[in-house]
Amino acid sequence: MRQQNKPFIIERKPSRKTKPDAEKPSIWGRLDADIAQGLKDQKDADRSAATGSDDRA
């Protein structure tokens, strides 16, 4: 195999598209966060009912 005459160089050119600063929002919106919060609230309510504490005013 012959020796290379010129060094092999790879250039990385920047993309022409501008990258958004914020991530692209999910197609589900805040649904996953709302479900997670609802499950947490339900778990807390079940726990307080199981211990017999009453949080009502």
Backbone hydrogen bonds, N-H to C=O, Kabsch-Sander energy under -0.5 kcal/mol:
donor,donor_aa,acceptor,acceptor_aa,energy
9,I,7,P,-0.7
11,E,9,I,-0.5
13,K,11,E,-0.7
29,G,26,S,-1.3
31,L,28,W,-1.8
34,D,30,R,-2.7
35,I,31,L,-2.5
36,A,32,D,-2.1
37,Q,33,A,-2.2
38,G,34,D,-2.3
39,L,35,I,-2.5
40,K,36,A,-2.1
41,D,37,Q,-2.6
42,Q,38,G,-2.3
43,K,39,L,-2.3
44,D,40,K,-2.3
45,A,41,D,-2.3
46,D,42,Q,-2.6
47,R,43,K,-2.2
48,S,44,D,-2.2
49,A,45,A,-1.9
50,A,46,D,-2.0
51,T,47,R,-1.7
52,G,48,S,-0.7
53,S,48,S,-1.1
55,D,53,S,-0.5
